[in-house]
Amino acid sequence: MFRTPRSEDTGFIQRSVQPRDNSTDSAITAQVELTSALGDLLDLIDSIGKLLTPGFFDDVNSSITNLADLLAPLFANYTRTIVGCARKSLDDIQPLTDQFKDFNLHFLIQLIAPIVVKLSSLLDNASKLLTTDIVNRIIMLITKLSGFLTADLLIDVVVQLITAIIP
């Protein structure tokens, strides 16, 4: 379809655009610019020629066919439904996000930080106390006492603990 420019093409172009009067610099400059532009044009035509192959047209045809499938009514209706549901969900969430716009996360972190430090210390100490031996003894004690433990007994023990703690 298109051909690659050959050296005789460039020579022809140069001879065609030679000024009749070689005495002026502007004519030489114009000749150089025109020769360069025509060379660029030939390079562009060559590149386009390499692009326009049967495979390119097959790809364009395939893309248009697949695009037609995407634009089919069933797909378009599904897409419209999904977008509608997403919009409704965002509308439903908006009042919730408005509640958090003045939320002071820095203050909350400052408030919770001492509790986390205390809890960490407590868990650290508890992990030192809860050895495998102690856990096994607790399991054995609960197993032996399970026959004696009833709901009424547990309630009585809890009530006695609370009354002992609170004067």
C-alpha positions as CSV (number, residue, x, y, z in Angstrom):
1,M,0.0,0.0,0.0
2,F,2.7,2.5,1.1
3,R,6.3,2.3,0.4
4,T,9.4,3.4,2.3
5,P,11.0,6.6,0.9
6,R,14.2,5.9,-1.0
7,S,17.2,8.0,-1.5
8,E,16.1,9.0,-5.0
9,D,12.9,10.4,-3.4
10,T,14.9,12.7,-1.2
11,G,17.1,13.7,-4.1
12,F,14.1,14.5,-6.3
13,I,12.6,16.6,-3.5
14,Q,15.9,18.5,-3.0
15,R,16.2,19.3,-6.7
16,S,12.5,20.3,-6.9
17,V,12.8,22.9,-4.2
18,Q,16.1,24.5,-5.1
19,P,15.7,28.2,-5.4
20,R,16.4,29.8,-8.8
21,D,18.5,32.5,-7.3
22,N,21.1,31.1,-4.9
23,S,22.2,34.5,-3.8
24,T,19.7,35.0,-0.9
25,D,20.0,33.3,2.4
26,S,16.3,33.3,3.0
27,A,15.7,31.1,-0.1
28,I,18.3,28.6,1.1
29,T,16.7,28.6,4.6
30,A,13.3,28.0,3.0
31,Q,14.7,25.2,0.9
32,V,16.2,23.5,4.0
33,E,13.0,23.8,6.0
34,L,10.8,22.5,3.1
35,T,13.2,19.6,2.5
36,S,13.1,18.7,6.2
37,A,9.3,19.0,6.3
38,L,8.9,16.8,3.2
39,G,11.3,14.2,4.7
40,D,9.3,14.2,7.9
41,L,6.1,13.8,5.9
42,L,7.6,10.8,4.1
43,D,8.6,9.3,7.5
44,L,5.1,9.8,8.7
45,I,3.5,8.2,5.6
46,D,5.9,5.3,6.1
47,S,4.9,4.8,9.7
48,I,1.2,5.0,8.9
49,G,1.8,2.4,6.1
50,K,3.4,0.1,8.6
51,L,0.4,0.5,11.0
52,L,-2.3,-0.2,8.4
53,T,-2.0,-3.9,8.1
54,P,-4.7,-6.6,7.8
55,G,-4.1,-7.4,11.5
56,F,-4.8,-3.8,12.5
57,F,-8.1,-3.9,10.7
58,D,-9.0,-7.2,12.3
59,D,-8.2,-5.7,15.7
60,V,-10.4,-2.6,14.9
61,N,-13.2,-4.9,13.8
62,S,-12.9,-7.1,17.0
63,S,-12.9,-4.0,19.2
64,I,-16.0,-2.6,17.6
65,T,-17.8,-5.9,17.9
66,N,-16.9,-6.3,21.5
67,L,-17.9,-2.7,22.2
68,A,-21.3,-3.4,20.6
69,D,-21.7,-6.3,23.0
70,L,-20.9,-4.0,26.0
71,L,-23.5,-1.5,24.8
72,A,-26.2,-4.2,24.5
73,P,-29.4,-3.4,26.4
74,L,-28.9,-6.2,29.0
75,F,-25.4,-5.1,30.0
76,A,-26.4,-1.4,29.9
77,N,-29.4,-2.2,32.3
78,Y,-27.1,-4.1,34.7
79,T,-24.6,-1.3,34.7
80,R,-27.3,1.3,35.2
81,T,-28.7,-0.7,38.2
82,I,-25.3,-1.1,39.8
83,V,-24.6,2.6,39.5
84,G,-28.0,3.4,40.9
85,C,-27.5,1.2,43.9
86,A,-24.1,2.6,44.5
87,R,-25.5,6.2,44.3
88,K,-28.3,5.3,46.8
89,S,-25.8,3.7,49.1
90,L,-23.7,6.9,49.0
91,D,-26.8,9.0,49.7
92,D,-27.6,6.8,52.7
93,I,-24.1,7.1,54.0
94,Q,-23.9,10.9,53.7
95,P,-25.7,11.6,57.0
96,L,-23.3,9.2,58.8
97,T,-20.2,10.9,57.3
98,D,-21.6,14.3,58.3
99,Q,-21.6,13.1,61.9
100,F,-17.9,12.4,61.8
101,K,-16.8,15.6,60.1
102,D,-16.1,17.3,63.5
103,F,-14.7,14.1,65.1
104,N,-11.5,14.7,66.9
105,L,-9.4,11.6,66.5
106,H,-6.4,13.1,68.2
107,F,-8.4,13.7,71.4
108,L,-9.7,10.1,71.3
109,I,-6.2,8.7,70.9
110,Q,-5.0,10.8,73.9
111,L,-8.0,9.6,75.9
112,I,-7.4,5.9,75.1
113,A,-3.6,5.8,75.2
114,P,-3.3,5.5,79.0
115,I,-5.9,2.7,79.1
116,V,-4.0,0.8,76.4
117,V,-0.7,1.2,78.4
118,K,-2.4,-0.1,81.6
119,L,-4.0,-3.0,79.7
120,S,-0.7,-3.9,78.1
121,S,1.0,-4.0,81.5
122,L,-1.8,-6.1,82.9
123,L,-1.6,-8.6,80.1
124,D,2.1,-8.7,80.3
125,N,1.9,-9.5,84.0
126,A,-0.9,-12.1,83.5
127,S,1.1,-13.8,80.8
128,K,4.0,-14.3,83.3
129,L,1.6,-15.8,85.8
130,L,-0.3,-18.1,83.4
131,T,2.2,-20.8,82.9
132,T,1.3,-24.2,81.5
133,D,1.5,-25.7,84.9
134,I,-0.9,-23.2,86.4
135,V,-3.4,-23.5,83.5
136,N,-3.4,-27.3,84.0
137,R,-4.0,-26.9,87.7
138,I,-6.9,-24.5,87.1
139,I,-8.4,-27.0,84.5
140,M,-8.1,-29.8,87.0
141,L,-9.7,-27.8,89.8
142,I,-12.6,-26.8,87.6
143,T,-13.1,-30.4,86.5
144,K,-13.2,-31.6,90.2
145,L,-15.5,-28.8,91.2
146,S,-17.8,-29.0,88.2
147,G,-20.0,-31.5,90.1
148,F,-20.5,-29.1,93.0
149,L,-20.9,-26.0,91.0
150,T,-24.6,-25.1,90.4
151,A,-26.2,-21.9,89.2
152,D,-27.4,-21.1,92.7
153,L,-24.0,-21.6,94.3
154,L,-22.4,-19.4,91.7
155,I,-24.9,-16.7,92.2
156,D,-24.3,-16.8,96.0
157,V,-20.6,-16.6,95.5
158,V,-20.8,-13.7,93.1
159,V,-23.2,-11.8,95.5
160,Q,-20.8,-12.4,98.4
161,L,-17.9,-11.1,96.3
162,I,-19.7,-8.0,95.3
163,T,-20.9,-7.3,98.9
164,A,-17.3,-7.8,100.1
165,I,-16.0,-5.4,97.5
166,I,-18.7,-2.7,97.9
167,P,-19.1,-1.7,101.6
